Amino acid sequence: MKISVLGCGRWGSFIAWYQATVLKNDVVSWGPEGDYSYEVLKTTGKNEYVSLDKSIKLTCDLQFAVNHADVIIISISSQGLRGFMKKITAYPVKDKIFVLCMKGIEESTGKRLSEVLLESGIHRDKIAVWVGPGHIQAFTQGIPNCMVIDSYSPELKKHLADNFKSNLIRFYYGNDIIGSEIGAAAKNVLGIAAGLLDGSGYVSLKGPLMARGAYEVGKLIKAMGGRFKSAYGLAHLGDYETTLFSEYSHNRRYGEMMAHGAKFDKLAEGVMTAKAMKELADKYGLEMPITEAVYEACFNSHAFEGGDGAKTCMDIILKLFDRETKSEF
């Protein structure tokens, strides 16, 4: 199978490694010329996560990468997807399969990322998403995990999951693309909340965060036309260990550092996802207090402007305890 992986950051470089090293596919790894991640791989053949197999063709030529592929896997910042698709669709892509290995909601529109592809002219039967838990650092040590392939097309998700599976990743067929995408994006928001708790010394609250967070996300998924129980699947609840507890989680680390009044300098998709989810909650008339708290902490807390970051953030989190008593379900 001919695979092009567009984006060579943390996940993009891992996917290229996995496709070439584990699955023995014909892989092109693309990154923009001058981009730090691309230049590191070009210069050294490796980064802090993987060493690229010598069979991988590394390029900054987007046309070459698009034309090469039967399957195009995209792993870039979610907020840049729409603009990126304008570049991709300048080339013939009618027969290409697109797999989104990225987690987020478009902040400016509230659209799921597969919807961005649909609006970019990609046929729904050619779109899939790859979500679920997994540490790159664990995968490259041979420690396995479970993930999900979902799609509008039952045939496509079966084809991809069956061809992408290995002893390193057990794939499940997703059965709710709305729930898979929203759940995967929303877990990053919960990751920031977990980091705030870690950084402020309230680690014991991460249990309630898991339970109430999944319930909150399930309500949003249902309101958007998906299945409530999808929040309890691999895309969301199943990814909590990776996101809420791991030292490798960018979103958890972002929240932890914010509680100390410091900025995390790597991509944390949960920040803009919190903004998008708050706007979706308003649109659907949903009460989503955890999402609201994370949004307030990220955008209105002034945690990065000096003073006691932990107190500022926790004042927002602890407002959740002032809410009226109600039935759990």
C-alpha positions in Angstrom: 0.0 0.0 0.0 1.3 3.5 -0.9 1.0 5.8 2.1 1.7 9.5 2.3 1.8 11.0 5.8 1.3 14.8 5.7 2.9 16.4 8.8 6.0 15.2 10.5 5.7 16.3 14.0 5.1 14.0 17.0 2.3 11.9 15.6 3.1 12.3 12.0 6.6 11.0 12.4 5.4 8.1 14.4 2.7 7.2 11.8 5.4 7.2 9.1 7.6 5.0 11.3 4.7 2.6 12.0 3.6 2.3 8.4 7.1 1.7 7.1 8.7 -0.2 9.9 5.9 -2.3 11.3 3.5 -2.6 8.3 6.2 -2.5 5.5 4.2 -0.1 3.4 5.7 2.3 0.8 5.8 5.6 2.7 6.3 9.2 1.9 6.7 11.6 4.9 5.9 15.3 4.0 6.7 18.4 6.0 6.9 22.1 4.9 10.3 23.3 4.0 11.8 25.3 6.8 9.6 23.8 9.4 11.5 22.7 12.5 10.2 19.2 12.7 10.9 18.6 9.0 14.4 20.1 9.1 15.4 17.9 12.1 14.3 14.8 10.3 16.0 15.9 7.1 19.2 16.7 8.9 19.4 13.8 11.3 16.9 11.2 10.1 15.4 11.1 13.5 13.7 13.1 16.3 13.1 12.7 20.0 10.4 10.0 19.2 11.5 7.9 16.3 14.3 7.1 13.8 12.9 7.0 10.3 13.3 3.8 8.4 15.6 4.3 5.4 12.8 3.2 3.1 10.8 6.3 4.0 11.0 9.1 1.4 11.1 12.4 3.2 10.0 15.4 1.2 8.8 19.0 1.3 7.2 18.6 -2.2 3.4 18.4 -1.5 2.5 17.5 -5.1 4.9 14.6 -5.0 3.5 13.4 -1.6 -0.1 13.7 -2.8 0.5 12.0 -6.2 2.4 9.1 -4.5 -0.4 7.9 -2.2 -3.3 5.6 -2.3 -3.9 6.7 1.3 -3.2 10.1 2.6 -2.8 10.4 6.4 -3.0 13.9 7.7 -1.5 14.8 11.1 -1.2 18.6 11.5 -2.6 21.2 13.9 -6.4 20.9 13.6 -7.0 24.6 13.3 -4.9 24.7 10.1 -6.7 21.9 8.3 -9.1 23.9 6.2 -6.3 26.1 4.7 -4.2 23.0 4.2 -6.9 21.3 2.3 -7.0 24.2 -0.2 -3.4 23.3 -1.1 -4.1 19.6 -1.3 -7.2 19.9 -3.5 -5.2 21.8 -6.1 -3.9 18.3 -7.1 -6.0 15.4 -8.4 -7.4 13.7 -5.3 -10.7 12.2 -6.4 -9.5 8.6 -5.9 -7.4 9.2 -2.8 -8.4 7.9 0.7 -8.0 10.5 3.4 -7.3 9.5 7.1 -7.3 12.1 9.8 -4.9 11.2 12.6 -5.6 14.4 14.6 -7.9 15.5 17.3 -9.8 18.8 17.4 -12.8 20.9 16.5 -12.5 23.8 14.1 -12.8 26.8 16.5 -14.1 29.3 13.9 -17.0 27.1 12.8 -17.5 24.3 15.4 -17.1 21.8 12.6 -15.7 18.3 13.1 -12.5 17.7 11.1 -14.2 15.2 8.8 -16.7 17.9 8.0 -13.9 20.2 7.0 -12.8 17.6 4.5 -16.4 17.2 3.2 -16.6 21.0 2.7 -13.2 20.8 0.9 -14.8 18.6 -1.7 -13.6 15.1 -0.5 -16.3 12.4 -0.9 -17.6 11.0 2.3 -16.8 7.5 1.4 -13.1 8.5 1.1 -12.8 9.9 4.6 -11.8 8.1 7.8 -10.5 9.1 11.3 -7.8 7.3 13.3 -8.3 8.0 17.1 -7.8 6.4 20.5 -5.1 6.0 23.1 -1.4 5.3 22.8 1.9 6.7 23.9 4.4 7.1 21.0 7.2 6.4 23.6 5.5 3.1 24.5 4.7 2.1 21.0 8.4 2.5 19.9 9.4 0.2 22.9 7.0 -2.5 21.6 4.3 -1.9 24.1 0.9 -2.4 22.4 -2.4 -0.5 22.7 -5.9 -0.3 21.1 -7.2 2.3 18.7 -10.2 3.0 16.5 -10.7 3.6 12.8 -14.1 5.2 12.0 -15.6 6.4 8.8 -18.8 7.3 7.0 -18.2 4.2 4.9 -18.4 0.8 6.7 -16.3 -0.7 3.9 -13.5 1.9 4.2 -13.1 1.6 8.0 -13.0 -2.2 7.7 -10.4 -2.0 4.9 -8.2 0.4 6.8 -8.5 -1.3 10.2 -7.8 -4.7 8.7 -4.7 -3.4 6.8 -3.4 -1.1 9.6 -3.6 -3.7 12.4 -0.5 -5.3 13.9 0.7 -6.8 17.1 1.5 -3.3 18.2 -1.9 -1.7 17.5 -5.2 -3.6 17.8 -7.8 -1.6 15.8 -11.6 -1.6 16.4 -14.2 -0.6 13.9 -15.8 2.6 15.1 -19.6 2.9 14.7 -20.2 6.6 15.4 -18.0 9.0 13.5 -19.6 12.0 15.4 -18.9 10.4 18.7 -15.4 9.3 17.7 -14.4 12.8 16.5 -16.0 14.8 19.4 -14.9 12.3 22.0 -11.3 12.3 20.7 -11.2 16.1 20.6 -12.9 16.6 24.0 -10.5 14.3 25.9 -7.8 17.0 25.3 -10.0 19.5 27.2 -10.3 17.1 30.1 -6.5 16.7 29.9 -6.0 20.4 30.6 -8.4 20.1 33.5 -6.4 17.2 34.8 -3.2 19.2 34.6 -4.8 22.1 36.5 -5.7 19.7 39.3 -2.2 18.2 39.3 -0.5 21.6 39.3 -2.7 22.8 42.1 -2.5 19.8 44.4 -6.0 18.5 43.9 -5.0 15.2 42.3 -7.8 13.2 44.1 -10.4 15.2 42.0 -9.2 13.4 38.8 -11.6 10.5 39.6 -14.7 12.7 39.6 -13.2 14.6 36.6 -13.2 11.3 34.6 -16.7 10.4 35.5 -18.4 13.8 35.1 -16.2 14.6 32.1 -17.3 11.6 30.1 -21.0 12.3 31.0 -20.7 15.9 29.9 -19.0 14.9 26.6 -21.7 12.2 26.0 -24.4 14.9 26.3 -22.7 16.9 23.6 -22.2 14.0 21.3 -25.9 13.1 21.6 -27.0 16.7 20.9 -24.9 16.7 17.8 -26.5 13.5 16.5 -24.1 10.9 17.8 -24.5 8.2 20.4 -24.2 9.2 24.1 -22.3 5.9 24.9 -19.5 6.8 22.5 -18.0 9.0 25.2 -17.3 5.8 27.1 -15.4 4.2 24.2 -11.7 4.2 23.2 -11.8 7.6 21.5 -12.7 9.4 24.8 -12.8 7.5 28.1 -10.3 4.9 26.7 -7.8 7.7 26.0 -8.0 9.1 29.6 -4.9 7.4 30.9 -2.8 8.8 28.0 -4.2 12.3 28.4 -5.1 12.8 32.1 -2.3 10.9 33.8 0.7 10.7 31.4 3.8 12.7 31.8 3.9 12.7 28.0 0.5 14.4 27.6 0.8 17.9 26.1 -2.6 18.9 27.3 -2.1 17.7 30.8 1.2 19.4 30.9 -0.3 22.6 29.6 -2.8 22.7 32.5 -0.2 21.8 35.0 2.2 24.6 33.9 -0.7 27.1 33.7 -1.5 26.4 37.4 2.1 27.5 38.1 1.7 30.6 35.9 4.0 29.3 33.2 3.4 28.6 29.5 3.9 25.2 27.8 5.7 25.8 24.5 4.3 22.8 22.6 1.0 22.3 20.8 -1.9 21.7 23.2 -5.0 21.1 21.0 -7.3 21.2 24.0 -7.0 25.0 24.3 -8.8 25.9 21.1 -11.0 22.8 21.5 -12.3 24.2 24.8 -13.3 27.4 23.0 -15.0 25.4 20.2 -16.8 23.2 22.8 -18.1 26.1 24.8 -19.6 27.6 21.7 -21.2 24.3 20.8 -22.6 24.0 24.3 -24.1 27.5 23.9 -25.5 26.5 20.4 -27.2 23.4 21.7 -28.3 24.8 25.1 -26.2 22.4 27.1 -24.8 22.8 30.6 -21.1 21.8 30.4 -19.5 23.1 33.6 -16.1 21.4 33.1 -15.8 22.7 29.6 -16.7 26.1 30.8 -14.2 26.0 33.6 -11.4 25.0 31.3 -12.4 27.7 28.9 -12.3 30.3 31.7 -9.0 29.1 32.9 -7.4 29.2 29.4 -8.9 32.5 28.2 -10.1 34.6 31.1 -8.0 33.6 34.1 -4.9 35.8 33.4 -2.9 32.9 34.8 0.1 33.8 32.7 0.2 37.4 33.9 2.0 36.9 37.2 0.5 36.3 40.6 -0.7 32.9 42.0 -1.6 30.9 38.9 -2.7 27.9 41.0 -5.1 30.0 43.0 -6.5 31.8 40.0 -7.1 28.5 38.1 -8.5 26.7 41.1 -10.9 29.5 42.0 -12.4 28.7 38.6 -12.4 24.9 39.1 -13.8 25.1 42.6 -16.8 27.1 41.4 -18.0 23.7 40.2 -18.6 22.9 43.9 -21.0 25.8 44.3 -23.4 24.4 41.8 -26.8 23.1 43.1 -27.1 19.4 44.1 -28.7 17.2 41.5 -29.1 13.6 40.6 -26.0 12.0 39.1 -27.7 10.7 36.0 
